Amino acid sequence: MTTKEKEKRALARPSGGMDAVYGIGMVGAWVYFFKQAADNQERVLALLKGLVWPAFLVYGLFKSLEKE
């Protein structure tokens, strides 16, 4: 493998920084949704909501930008 090929390969690799942001956000979402849960069924739903927290974030953003 030549030096140029090594440089291209090194530049093409993702850093993985967004994985950490998503993971921290997921834990935060679990804490938030678990505090609101009253029974076991809602706790299971809180786990599922925590996995897709960006969807709730984007929905809330669009809802706030919506003009009446």
PDB file of N, H, CA, C and O in Angstrom:
ATOM      1  N   MET A   1       0.843  -1.170   0.000  1.00  0.00           N
ATOM      2  CA  MET A   1       0.000   0.000   0.000  1.00  0.00           C
ATOM      3  C   MET A   1       0.895   1.241   0.000  1.00  0.00           C
ATOM      4  O   MET A   1       1.829   1.340   0.796  1.00  0.00           O
ATOM      5  N   THR A   2       0.605   2.180  -0.892  1.00  0.00           N
ATOM      6  H   THR A   2      -0.154   2.100  -1.538  1.00  0.00           H
ATOM      7  CA  THR A   2       1.418   3.384  -0.992  1.00  0.00           C
ATOM      8  C   THR A   2       1.021   4.394   0.084  1.00  0.00           C
ATOM      9  O   THR A   2       0.013   4.233   0.772  1.00  0.00           O
ATOM     10  N   THR A   3       1.826   5.420   0.207  1.00  0.00           N
ATOM     11  H   THR A   3       2.645   5.550  -0.351  1.00  0.00           H
ATOM     12  CA  THR A   3       1.573   6.455   1.207  1.00  0.00           C
ATOM     13  C   THR A   3       0.274   7.193   0.912  1.00  0.00           C
ATOM     14  O   THR A   3      -0.479   7.514   1.832  1.00  0.00           O
ATOM     15  N   LYS A   4       0.006   7.464  -0.365  1.00  0.00           N
ATOM     16  H   LYS A   4       0.617   7.203  -1.112  1.00  0.00           H
ATOM     17  CA  LYS A   4      -1.230   8.159  -0.740  1.00  0.00           C
ATOM     18  C   LYS A   4      -2.458   7.323  -0.401  1.00  0.00           C
ATOM     19  O   LYS A   4      -3.464   7.859   0.063  1.00  0.00           O
ATOM     20  N   GLU A   5      -2.383   6.021  -0.627  1.00  0.00           N
ATOM     21  H   GLU A   5      -1.566   5.585  -1.004  1.00  0.00           H
ATOM     22  CA  GLU A   5      -3.500   5.144  -0.298  1.00  0.00           C
ATOM     23  C   GLU A   5      -3.745   5.125   1.213  1.00  0.00           C
ATOM     24  O   GLU A   5      -4.892   5.097   1.657  1.00  0.00           O
ATOM     25  N   LYS A   6      -2.672   5.139   1.996  1.00  0.00           N
ATOM     26  H   LYS A   6      -1.739   5.161   1.635  1.00  0.00           H
ATOM     27  CA  LYS A   6      -2.802   5.170   3.454  1.00  0.00           C
ATOM     28  C   LYS A   6      -3.452   6.472   3.910  1.00  0.00           C
ATOM     29  O   LYS A   6      -4.292   6.471   4.809  1.00  0.00           O
ATOM     30  N   GLU A   7      -3.061   7.581   3.286  1.00  0.00           N
ATOM     31  H   GLU A   7      -2.379   7.581   2.555  1.00  0.00           H
ATOM     32  CA  GLU A   7      -3.645   8.876   3.645  1.00  0.00           C
ATOM     33  C   GLU A   7      -5.128   8.919   3.310  1.00  0.00           C
ATOM     34  O   GLU A   7      -5.933   9.401   4.107  1.00  0.00           O
ATOM     35  N   LYS A   8      -5.492   8.417   2.137  1.00  0.00           N
ATOM     36  H   LYS A   8      -4.839   8.025   1.490  1.00  0.00           H
ATOM     37  CA  LYS A   8      -6.904   8.385   1.751  1.00  0.00           C
ATOM     38  C   LYS A   8      -7.713   7.522   2.709  1.00  0.00           C
ATOM     39  O   LYS A   8      -8.826   7.883   3.090  1.00  0.00           O
ATOM     40  N   ARG A   9      -7.166   6.410   3.088  1.00  0.00           N
ATOM     41  H   ARG A   9      -6.261   6.117   2.779  1.00  0.00           H
ATOM     42  CA  ARG A   9      -7.859   5.498   3.996  1.00  0.00           C
ATOM     43  C   ARG A   9      -8.033   6.128   5.378  1.00  0.00           C
ATOM     44  O   ARG A   9      -9.077   5.971   6.011  1.00  0.00           O
ATOM     45  N   ALA A  10      -7.010   6.837   5.837  1.00  0.00           N
ATOM     46  H   ALA A  10      -6.161   6.964   5.323  1.00  0.00           H
ATOM     47  CA  ALA A  10      -7.076   7.492   7.136  1.00  0.00           C
ATOM     48  C   ALA A  10      -8.115   8.606   7.131  1.00  0.00           C
ATOM     49  O   ALA A  10      -8.804   8.813   8.130  1.00  0.00           O
ATOM     50  N   LEU A  11      -8.235   9.322   6.025  1.00  0.00           N
ATOM     51  H   LEU A  11      -7.676   9.154   5.213  1.00  0.00           H
ATOM     52  CA  LEU A  11      -9.205  10.402   5.934  1.00  0.00           C
ATOM     53  C   LEU A  11     -10.632   9.892   5.775  1.00  0.00           C
ATOM     54  O   LEU A  11     -11.578  10.576   6.167  1.00  0.00           O
ATOM     55  N   ALA A  12     -10.798   8.724   5.217  1.00  0.00           N
ATOM     56  H   ALA A  12     -10.029   8.168   4.900  1.00  0.00           H
ATOM     57  CA  ALA A  12     -12.126   8.193   4.957  1.00  0.00           C
ATOM     58  C   ALA A  12     -12.773   7.586   6.200  1.00  0.00           C
ATOM     59  O   ALA A  12     -13.985   7.366   6.213  1.00  0.00           O
ATOM     60  N   ARG A  13     -11.996   7.313   7.235  1.00  0.00           N
ATOM     61  H   ARG A  13     -11.012   7.492   7.224  1.00  0.00           H
ATOM     62  CA  ARG A  13     -12.533   6.693   8.444  1.00  0.00           C
ATOM     63  C   ARG A  13     -13.303   7.702   9.284  1.00  0.00           C
ATOM     64  O   ARG A  13     -12.782   8.779   9.576  1.00  0.00           O
ATOM     65  N   PRO A  14     -14.525   7.382   9.676  1.00  0.00           N
ATOM     66  CA  PRO A  14     -15.267   8.305  10.541  1.00  0.00           C
ATOM     67  C   PRO A  14     -14.670   8.309  11.948  1.00  0.00           C
ATOM     68  O   PRO A  14     -14.099   7.315  12.398  1.00  0.00           O
ATOM     69  N   SER A  15     -14.810   9.428  12.623  1.00  0.00           N
ATOM     70  H   SER A  15     -15.274  10.236  12.258  1.00  0.00           H
ATOM     71  CA  SER A  15     -14.206   9.558  13.950  1.00  0.00           C
ATOM     72  C   SER A  15     -15.036   8.898  15.031  1.00  0.00           C
ATOM     73  O   SER A  15     -14.482   8.478  16.047  1.00  0.00           O
ATOM     74  N   GLY A  16     -16.332   8.792  14.852  1.00  0.00           N
ATOM     75  H   GLY A  16     -16.782   9.133  14.027  1.00  0.00           H
ATOM     76  CA  GLY A  16     -17.182   8.150  15.845  1.00  0.00           C
ATOM     77  C   GLY A  16     -17.640   9.097  16.937  1.00  0.00           C
ATOM     78  O   GLY A  16     -18.206   8.643  17.931  1.00  0.00           O
ATOM     79  N   GLY A  17     -17.419  10.378  16.792  1.00  0.00           N
ATOM     80  H   GLY A  17     -16.959  10.746  15.984  1.00  0.00           H
ATOM     81  CA  GLY A  17     -17.820  11.349  17.797  1.00  0.00           C
ATOM     82  C   GLY A  17     -19.320  11.453  17.965  1.00  0.00           C
ATOM     83  O   GLY A  17     -19.807  11.701  19.068  1.00  0.00           O
ATOM     84  N   MET A  18     -20.050  11.269  16.897  1.00  0.00           N
ATOM     85  H   MET A  18     -19.655  11.068  16.001  1.00  0.00           H
ATOM     86  CA  MET A  18     -21.505  11.368  16.984  1.00  0.00           C
ATOM     87  C   MET A  18     -22.109  10.191  17.742  1.00  0.00           C
ATOM     88  O   MET A  18     -23.201  10.307  18.299  1.00  0.00           O
ATOM     89  N   ASP A  19     -21.417   9.073  17.768  1.00  0.00           N
ATOM     90  H   ASP A  19     -20.530   8.979  17.316  1.00  0.00           H
ATOM     91  CA  ASP A  19     -21.905   7.930  18.543  1.00  0.00           C
ATOM     92  C   ASP A  19     -21.971   8.288  20.018  1.00  0.00           C
ATOM     93  O   ASP A  19     -22.914   7.903  20.710  1.00  0.00           O
ATOM     94  N   ALA A  20     -20.986   9.014  20.500  1.00  0.00           N
ATOM     95  H   ALA A  20     -20.220   9.327  19.938  1.00  0.00           H
ATOM     96  CA  ALA A  20     -20.967   9.422  21.899  1.00  0.00           C
ATOM     97  C   ALA A  20     -22.090  10.410  22.193  1.00  0.00           C
ATOM     98  O   ALA A  20     -22.732  10.331  23.241  1.00  0.00           O
ATOM     99  N   VAL A  21     -22.326  11.337  21.274  1.00  0.00           N
ATOM    100  H   VAL A  21     -21.805  11.401  20.423  1.00  0.00           H
ATOM    101  CA  VAL A  21     -23.410  12.311  21.460  1.00  0.00           C
ATOM    102  C   VAL A  21     -24.755  11.594  21.495  1.00  0.00           C
ATOM    103  O   VAL A  21     -25.600  11.896  22.338  1.00  0.00           O
ATOM    104  N   TYR A  22     -24.952  10.656  20.591  1.00  0.00           N
ATOM    105  H   TYR A  22     -24.266  10.411  19.907  1.00  0.00           H
ATOM    106  CA  TYR A  22     -26.197   9.896  20.571  1.00  0.00           C
ATOM    107  C   TYR A  22     -26.346   9.081  21.851  1.00  0.00           C
ATOM    108  O   TYR A  22     -27.439   9.008  22.412  1.00  0.00           O
ATOM    109  N   GLY A  23     -25.263   8.469  22.318  1.00  0.00           N
ATOM    110  H   GLY A  23     -24.375   8.528  21.863  1.00  0.00           H
ATOM    111  CA  GLY A  23     -25.322   7.653  23.533  1.00  0.00           C
ATOM    112  C   GLY A  23     -25.654   8.478  24.762  1.00  0.00           C
ATOM    113  O   GLY A  23     -26.471   8.063  25.584  1.00  0.00           O
ATOM    114  N   ILE A  24     -25.030   9.642  24.899  1.00  0.00           N
ATOM    115  H   ILE A  24     -24.366   9.978  24.231  1.00  0.00           H
ATOM    116  CA  ILE A  24     -25.329  10.519  26.033  1.00  0.00           C
ATOM    117  C   ILE A  24     -26.772  11.009  25.948  1.00  0.00           C
ATOM    118  O   ILE A  24     -27.470  11.079  26.959  1.00  0.00           O
ATOM    119  N   GLY A  25     -27.211  11.342  24.753  1.00  0.00           N
ATOM    120  H   GLY A  25     -26.644  11.286  23.931  1.00  0.00           H
ATOM    121  CA  GLY A  25     -28.601  11.769  24.568  1.00  0.00           C
ATOM    122  C   GLY A  25     -29.578  10.660  24.889  1.00  0.00           C
ATOM    123  O   GLY A  25     -30.648  10.915  25.443  1.00  0.00           O
ATOM    124  N   MET A  26     -29.227   9.435  24.548  1.00  0.00           N
ATOM    125  H   MET A  26     -28.358   9.228  24.098  1.00  0.00           H
ATOM    126  CA  MET A  26     -30.103   8.300  24.830  1.00  0.00           C
ATOM    127  C   MET A  26     -30.242   8.085  26.337  1.00  0.00           C
ATOM    128  O   MET A  26     -31.341   7.839  26.834  1.00  0.00           O
ATOM    129  N   VAL A  27     -29.134   8.177  27.057  1.00  0.00           N
ATOM    130  H   VAL A  27     -28.241   8.377  26.654  1.00  0.00           H
ATOM    131  CA  VAL A  27     -29.202   8.036  28.519  1.00  0.00           C
ATOM    132  C   VAL A  27     -30.046   9.164  29.116  1.00  0.00           C
ATOM    133  O   VAL A  27     -30.871   8.925  29.997  1.00  0.00           O
ATOM    134  N   GLY A  28     -29.841  10.368  28.644  1.00  0.00           N
ATOM    135  H   GLY A  28     -29.171  10.561  27.928  1.00  0.00           H
ATOM    136  CA  GLY A  28     -30.641  11.495  29.120  1.00  0.00           C
ATOM    137  C   GLY A  28     -32.123  11.316  28.824  1.00  0.00           C
ATOM    138  O   GLY A  28     -32.971  11.646  29.653  1.00  0.00           O
ATOM    139  N   ALA A  29     -32.432  10.793  27.641  1.00  0.00           N
ATOM    140  H   ALA A  29     -31.743  10.525  26.968  1.00  0.00           H
ATOM    141  CA  ALA A  29     -33.829  10.550  27.280  1.00  0.00           C
ATOM    142  C   ALA A  29     -34.426   9.466  28.170  1.00  0.00           C
ATOM    143  O   ALA A  29     -35.585   9.570  28.572  1.00  0.00           O
ATOM    144  N   TRP A  30     -33.658   8.434  28.480  1.00  0.00           N
ATOM    145  H   TRP A  30     -32.717   8.349  28.154  1.00  0.00           H
ATOM    146  CA  TRP A  30     -34.159   7.383  29.373  1.00  0.00           C
ATOM    147  C   TRP A  30     -34.477   7.948  30.752  1.00  0.00           C
ATOM    148  O   TRP A  30     -35.515   7.633  31.333  1.00  0.00           O
ATOM    149  N   VAL A  31     -33.592   8.776  31.270  1.00  0.00           N
ATOM    150  H   VAL A  31     -32.748   9.032  30.799  1.00  0.00           H
ATOM    151  CA  VAL A  31     -33.840   9.387  32.577  1.00  0.00           C
ATOM    152  C   VAL A  31     -35.110  10.227  32.524  1.00  0.00           C
ATOM    153  O   VAL A  31     -35.955  10.133  33.414  1.00  0.00           O
ATOM    154  N   TYR A  32     -35.249  11.042  31.494  1.00  0.00           N
ATOM    155  H   TYR A  32     -34.563  11.118  30.770  1.00  0.00           H
ATOM    156  CA  TYR A  32     -36.420  11.911  31.355  1.00  0.00           C
ATOM    157  C   TYR A  32     -37.708  11.095  31.252  1.00  0.00           C
ATOM    158  O   TYR A  32     -38.679  11.376  31.955  1.00  0.00           O
ATOM    159  N   PHE A  33     -37.719  10.083  30.376  1.00  0.00           N
ATOM    160  H   PHE A  33     -36.931   9.854  29.805  1.00  0.00           H
ATOM    161  CA  PHE A  33     -38.943   9.306  30.174  1.00  0.00           C
ATOM    162  C   PHE A  33     -39.234   8.391  31.363  1.00  0.00           C
ATOM    163  O   PHE A  33     -40.401   8.137  31.661  1.00  0.00           O
ATOM    164  N   PHE A  34     -38.203   7.889  32.052  1.00  0.00           N
ATOM    165  H   PHE A  34     -37.255   8.095  31.810  1.00  0.00           H
ATOM    166  CA  PHE A  34     -38.422   7.041  33.224  1.00  0.00           C
ATOM    167  C   PHE A  34     -39.038   7.839  34.364  1.00  0.00           C
ATOM    168  O   PHE A  34     -39.854   7.306  35.115  1.00  0.00           O
ATOM    169  N   LYS A  35     -38.665   9.099  34.505  1.00  0.00           N
ATOM    170  H   LYS A  35     -38.002   9.532  33.894  1.00  0.00           H
ATOM    171  CA  LYS A  35     -39.255   9.931  35.556  1.00  0.00           C
ATOM    172  C   LYS A  35     -40.753  10.120  35.346  1.00  0.00           C
ATOM    173  O   LYS A  35     -41.505  10.279  36.308  1.00  0.00           O
ATOM    174  N   GLN A  36     -41.182  10.102  34.096  1.00  0.00           N
ATOM    175  H   GLN A  36     -40.572   9.973  33.314  1.00  0.00           H
ATOM    176  CA  GLN A  36     -42.596  10.294  33.791  1.00  0.00           C
ATOM    177  C   GLN A  36     -43.391   8.996  33.854  1.00  0.00           C
ATOM    178  O   GLN A  36     -44.620   9.033  33.897  1.00  0.00           O
ATOM    179  N   ALA A  37     -42.721   7.859  33.860  1.00  0.00           N
ATOM    180  H   ALA A  37     -41.722   7.829  33.825  1.00  0.00           H
ATOM    181  CA  ALA A  37     -43.400   6.559  33.830  1.00  0.00           C
ATOM    182  C   ALA A  37     -43.972   6.227  35.205  1.00  0.00           C
ATOM    183  O   ALA A  37     -43.327   6.430  36.233  1.00  0.00           O
ATOM    184  N   ALA A  38     -45.208   5.709  35.194  1.00  0.00           N
ATOM    185  H   ALA A  38     -45.732   5.544  34.359  1.00  0.00           H
ATOM    186  CA  ALA A  38     -45.879   5.371  36.454  1.00  0.00           C
ATOM    187  C   ALA A  38     -45.930   3.861  36.681  1.00  0.00           C
ATOM    188  O   ALA A  38     -45.922   3.414  37.828  1.00  0.00           O
ATOM    189  N   ASP A  39     -45.981   3.074  35.618  1.00  0.00           N
ATOM    190  H   ASP A  39     -45.988   3.437  34.686  1.00  0.00           H
ATOM    191  CA  ASP A  39     -46.076   1.619  35.780  1.00  0.00           C
ATOM    192  C   ASP A  39     -45.093   0.931  34.838  1.00  0.00           C
ATOM    193  O   ASP A  39     -44.358   1.588  34.102  1.00  0.00           O
ATOM    194  N   ASN A  40     -45.091  -0.405  34.872  1.00  0.00           N
ATOM    195  H   ASN A  40     -45.689  -0.939  35.470  1.00  0.00           H
ATOM    196  CA  ASN A  40     -44.119  -1.173  34.075  1.00  0.00           C
ATOM    197  C   ASN A  40     -44.316  -0.994  32.580  1.00  0.00           C
ATOM    198  O   ASN A  40     -43.343  -0.953  31.828  1.00  0.00           O
ATOM    199  N   GLN A  41     -45.552  -0.889  32.144  1.00  0.00           N
ATOM    200  H   GLN A  41     -46.343  -0.923  32.755  1.00  0.00           H
ATOM    201  CA  GLN A  41     -45.818  -0.716  30.717  1.00  0.00           C
ATOM    202  C   GLN A  41     -45.223   0.609  30.225  1.00  0.00           C
ATOM    203  O   GLN A  41     -44.654   0.666  29.135  1.00  0.00           O
ATOM    204  N   GLU A  42     -45.351   1.648  31.008  1.00  0.00           N
ATOM    205  H   GLU A  42     -45.814   1.602  31.893  1.00  0.00           H
ATOM    206  CA  GLU A  42     -44.782   2.940  30.625  1.00  0.00           C
ATOM    207  C   GLU A  42     -43.258   2.921  30.695  1.00  0.00           C
ATOM    208  O   GLU A  42     -42.604   3.647  29.946  1.00  0.00           O
ATOM    209  N   ARG A  43     -42.681   2.114  31.572  1.00  0.00           N
ATOM    210  H   ARG A  43     -43.212   1.524  32.181  1.00  0.00           H
ATOM    211  CA  ARG A  43     -41.223   1.997  31.639  1.00  0.00           C
ATOM    212  C   ARG A  43     -40.661   1.313  30.389  1.00  0.00           C
ATOM    213  O   ARG A  43     -39.606   1.692  29.880  1.00  0.00           O
ATOM    214  N   VAL A  44     -41.381   0.302  29.906  1.00  0.00           N
ATOM    215  H   VAL A  44     -42.238  -0.007  30.319  1.00  0.00           H
ATOM    216  CA  VAL A  44     -40.964  -0.355  28.659  1.00  0.00           C
ATOM    217  C   VAL A  44     -41.066   0.636  27.507  1.00  0.00           C
ATOM    218  O   VAL A  44     -40.187   0.690  26.647  1.00  0.00           O
ATOM    219  N   LEU A  45     -42.131   1.411  27.493  1.00  0.00           N
ATOM    220  H   LEU A  45     -42.846   1.367  28.191  1.00  0.00           H
ATOM    221  CA  LEU A  45     -42.294   2.430  26.466  1.00  0.00           C
ATOM    222  C   LEU A  45     -41.189   3.488  26.579  1.00  0.00           C
ATOM    223  O   LEU A  45     -40.732   4.016  25.565  1.00  0.00           O
ATOM    224  N   ALA A  46     -40.762   3.795  27.800  1.00  0.00           N
ATOM    225  H   ALA A  46     -41.133   3.366  28.624  1.00  0.00           H
ATOM    226  CA  ALA A  46     -39.672   4.757  28.004  1.00  0.00           C
ATOM    227  C   ALA A  46     -38.373   4.237  27.401  1.00  0.00           C
ATOM    228  O   ALA A  46     -37.605   5.012  26.831  1.00  0.00           O
ATOM    229  N   LEU A  47     -38.118   2.931  27.519  1.00  0.00           N
ATOM    230  H   LEU A  47     -38.742   2.301  27.982  1.00  0.00           H
ATOM    231  CA  LEU A  47     -36.923   2.354  26.890  1.00  0.00           C
ATOM    232  C   LEU A  47     -36.959   2.519  25.375  1.00  0.00           C
ATOM    233  O   LEU A  47     -35.955   2.871  24.755  1.00  0.00           O
ATOM    234  N   LEU A  48     -38.107   2.264  24.794  1.00  0.00           N
ATOM    235  H   LEU A  48     -38.923   1.978  25.297  1.00  0.00           H
ATOM    236  CA  LEU A  48     -38.248   2.388  23.339  1.00  0.00           C
ATOM    237  C   LEU A  48     -38.127   3.845  22.900  1.00  0.00           C
ATOM    238  O   LEU A  48     -37.481   4.145  21.896  1.00  0.00           O
ATOM    239  N   LYS A  49     -38.748   4.741  23.653  1.00  0.00           N
ATOM    240  H   LYS A  49     -39.273   4.496  24.469  1.00  0.00           H
ATOM    241  CA  LYS A  49     -38.653   6.164  23.321  1.00  0.00           C
ATOM    242  C   LYS A  49     -37.215   6.650  23.425  1.00  0.00           C
ATOM    243  O   LYS A  49     -36.786   7.497  22.642  1.00  0.00           O
ATOM    244  N   GLY A  50     -36.470   6.117  24.388  1.00  0.00           N
ATOM    245  H   GLY A  50     -36.819   5.429  25.024  1.00  0.00           H
ATOM    246  CA  GLY A  50     -35.081   6.514  24.546  1.00  0.00           C
ATOM    247  C   GLY A  50     -34.216   6.138  23.358  1.00  0.00           C
ATOM    248  O   GLY A  50     -33.220   6.804  23.076  1.00  0.00           O
ATOM    249  N   LEU A  51     -34.589   5.080  22.664  1.00  0.00           N
ATOM    250  H   LEU A  51     -35.399   4.539  22.893  1.00  0.00           H
ATOM    251  CA  LEU A  51     -33.821   4.656  21.482  1.00  0.00           C
ATOM    252  C   LEU A  51     -34.038   5.583  20.297  1.00  0.00           C
ATOM    253  O   LEU A  51     -33.149   5.740  19.461  1.00  0.00           O
ATOM    254  N   VAL A  52     -35.207   6.195  20.220  1.00  0.00           N
ATOM    255  H   VAL A  52     -35.929   6.068  20.899  1.00  0.00           H
ATOM    256  CA  VAL A  52     -35.537   7.048  19.071  1.00  0.00           C
ATOM    257  C   VAL A  52     -35.703   8.511  19.486  1.00  0.00           C
ATOM    258  O   VAL A  52     -36.480   9.240  18.869  1.00  0.00           O
ATOM    259  N   TRP A  53     -34.984   8.945  20.521  1.00  0.00           N
ATOM    260  H   TRP A  53     -34.354   8.353  21.022  1.00  0.00           H
ATOM    261  CA  TRP A  53     -35.131  10.303  21.028  1.00  0.00           C
ATOM    262  C   TRP A  53     -34.891  11.386  19.980  1.00  0.00           C
ATOM    263  O   TRP A  53     -35.504  12.448  20.089  1.00  0.00           O
ATOM    264  N   PRO A  54     -34.031  11.186  18.961  1.00  0.00           N
ATOM    265  CA  PRO A  54     -33.869  12.265  17.976  1.00  0.00           C
ATOM    266  C   PRO A  54     -35.161  12.560  17.213  1.00  0.00           C
ATOM    267  O   PRO A  54     -35.396  13.697  16.803  1.00  0.00           O
ATOM    268  N   ALA A  55     -35.992  11.545  17.026  1.00  0.00           N
ATOM    269  H   ALA A  55     -35.801  10.622  17.359  1.00  0.00           H
ATOM    270  CA  ALA A  55     -37.262  11.778  16.336  1.00  0.00           C
ATOM    271  C   ALA A  55     -38.147  12.713  17.149  1.00  0.00           C
ATOM    272  O   ALA A  55     -38.792  13.595  16.583  1.00  0.00           O
ATOM    273  N   PHE A  56     -38.187  12.535  18.464  1.00  0.00           N
ATOM    274  H   PHE A  56     -37.663  11.819  18.924  1.00  0.00           H
ATOM    275  CA  PHE A  56     -38.967  13.423  19.314  1.00  0.00           C
ATOM    276  C   PHE A  56     -38.382  14.837  19.316  1.00  0.00           C
ATOM    277  O   PHE A  56     -39.125  15.818  19.346  1.00  0.00           O
ATOM    278  N   LEU A  57     -37.076  14.937  19.284  1.00  0.00           N
ATOM    279  H   LEU A  57     -36.472  14.140  19.260  1.00  0.00           H
ATOM    280  CA  LEU A  57     -36.409  16.233  19.252  1.00  0.00           C
ATOM    281  C   LEU A  57     -36.753  16.993  17.972  1.00  0.00           C
ATOM    282  O   LEU A  57     -37.103  18.172  18.022  1.00  0.00           O
ATOM    283  N   VAL A  58     -36.655  16.326  16.843  1.00  0.00           N
ATOM    284  H   VAL A  58     -36.371  15.368  16.803  1.00  0.00           H
ATOM    285  CA  VAL A  58     -36.954  16.966  15.559  1.00  0.00           C
ATOM    286  C   VAL A  58     -38.434  17.312  15.467  1.00  0.00           C
ATOM    287  O   VAL A  58     -38.787  18.376  14.960  1.00  0.00           O
ATOM    288  N   TYR A  59     -39.299  16.430  15.948  1.00  0.00           N
ATOM    289  H   TYR A  59     -39.011  15.566  16.360  1.00  0.00           H
ATOM    290  CA  TYR A  59     -40.739  16.705  15.930  1.00  0.00           C
ATOM    291  C   TYR A  59     -41.053  17.949  16.765  1.00  0.00           C
ATOM    292  O   TYR A  59     -41.821  18.810  16.336  1.00  0.00           O
ATOM    293  N   GLY A  60     -40.462  18.039  17.948  1.00  0.00           N
ATOM    294  H   GLY A  60     -39.838  17.340  18.296  1.00  0.00           H
ATOM    295  CA  GLY A  60     -40.681  19.212  18.796  1.00  0.00           C
ATOM    296  C   GLY A  60     -40.158  20.482  18.157  1.00  0.00           C
ATOM    297  O   GLY A  60     -40.769  21.543  18.284  1.00  0.00           O
ATOM    298  N   LEU A  61     -39.022  20.380  17.466  1.00  0.00           N
ATOM    299  H   LEU A  61     -38.526  19.518  17.363  1.00  0.00           H
ATOM    300  CA  LEU A  61     -38.471  21.539  16.771  1.00  0.00           C
ATOM    301  C   LEU A  61     -39.408  22.001  15.666  1.00  0.00           C
ATOM    302  O   LEU A  61     -39.697  23.193  15.561  1.00  0.00           O
ATOM    303  N   PHE A  62     -39.881  21.086  14.848  1.00  0.00           N
ATOM    304  H   PHE A  62     -39.646  20.118  14.933  1.00  0.00           H
ATOM    305  CA  PHE A  62     -40.802  21.458  13.772  1.00  0.00           C
ATOM    306  C   PHE A  62     -42.113  21.999  14.326  1.00  0.00           C
ATOM    307  O   PHE A  62     -42.698  22.924  13.763  1.00  0.00           O
ATOM    308  N   LYS A  63     -42.566  21.424  15.422  1.00  0.00           N
ATOM    309  H   LYS A  63     -42.091  20.673  15.879  1.00  0.00           H
ATOM    310  CA  LYS A  63     -43.807  21.886  16.034  1.00  0.00           C
ATOM    311  C   LYS A  63     -43.655  23.328  16.524  1.00  0.00           C
ATOM    312  O   LYS A  63     -44.584  24.127  16.397  1.00  0.00           O
ATOM    313  N   SER A  64     -42.487  23.663  17.083  1.00  0.00           N
ATOM    314  H   SER A  64     -41.733  23.014  17.186  1.00  0.00           H
ATOM    315  CA  SER A  64     -42.259  25.019  17.573  1.00  0.00           C
ATOM    316  C   SER A  64     -42.084  26.019  16.422  1.00  0.00           C
ATOM    317  O   SER A  64     -42.359  27.208  16.582  1.00  0.00           O
ATOM    318  N   LEU A  65     -41.625  25.534  15.267  1.00  0.00           N
ATOM    319  H   LEU A  65     -41.401  24.568  15.136  1.00  0.00           H
ATOM    320  CA  LEU A  65     -41.453  26.433  14.117  1.00  0.00           C
ATOM    321  C   LEU A  65     -42.737  26.627  13.325  1.00  0.00           C
ATOM    322  O   LEU A  65     -42.829  27.519  12.481  1.00  0.00           O
ATOM    323  N   GLU A  66     -43.720  25.792  13.601  1.00  0.00           N
ATOM    324  H   GLU A  66     -43.646  25.067  14.286  1.00  0.00           H
ATOM    325  CA  GLU A  66     -44.979  25.850  12.874  1.00  0.00           C
ATOM    326  C   GLU A  66     -45.715  27.157  13.171  1.00  0.00           C
ATOM    327  O   GLU A  66     -45.819  27.575  14.325  1.00  0.00           O
ATOM    328  N   LYS A  67     -46.212  27.784  12.135  1.00  0.00           N
ATOM    329  H   LYS A  67     -46.127  27.445  11.198  1.00  0.00           H
ATOM    330  CA  LYS A  67     -46.959  29.039  12.302  1.00  0.00           C
ATOM    331  C   LYS A  67     -48.450  28.718  12.396  1.00  0.00           C
ATOM    332  O   LYS A  67     -48.969  27.840  11.706  1.00  0.00           O
ATOM    333  N   GLU A  68     -49.096  29.443  13.251  1.00  0.00           N
ATOM    334  H   GLU A  68     -48.675  30.156  13.811  1.00  0.00           H
ATOM    335  CA  GLU A  68     -50.552  29.224  13.396  1.00  0.00           C
ATOM    336  C   GLU A  68     -51.315  30.225  12.597  1.00  0.00           C
ATOM    337  O   GLU A  68     -52.546  30.202  12.593  1.00  0.00           O
TER     338      GLU A  68
END
